[in-house]
């Protein structure tokens, strides 16, 4: 998923739940898709501009990208770009991600509705 599209979706989810309340923070878990937190932060700011989400912080929780080797069966967290192409254990090139692709808005923190405790 493209980062800017991801940011639009996060802001839309927050707006859908906000009910007009100002949003203070959004926590998002991303798995199976490497994302750059700086790009997410910038994209989030752009997507949220002019909305009740514009001043919110976005907390990005990334699920480690795990690669499985068909040759030796090793499962290892990808730490470098090379790990996405070859197994660190045996050097085999028949590797694939075993991490499910997912994006989950885990929490949205709102300001209280005026007049409530």
Buried (B, 14 or more C-beta within 10 A) or exposed (E): EEBBEBBBBBBBBBBEEBEEBBBEBBBBBBBBBEBEEEBBBBBBBEBBEEBBBBEBEBBBEBBEBBBBBEEEEBEBEBEEEEBBEBBBEBEBEEBEBEBEEEBEBEEBBBEEEEEEE
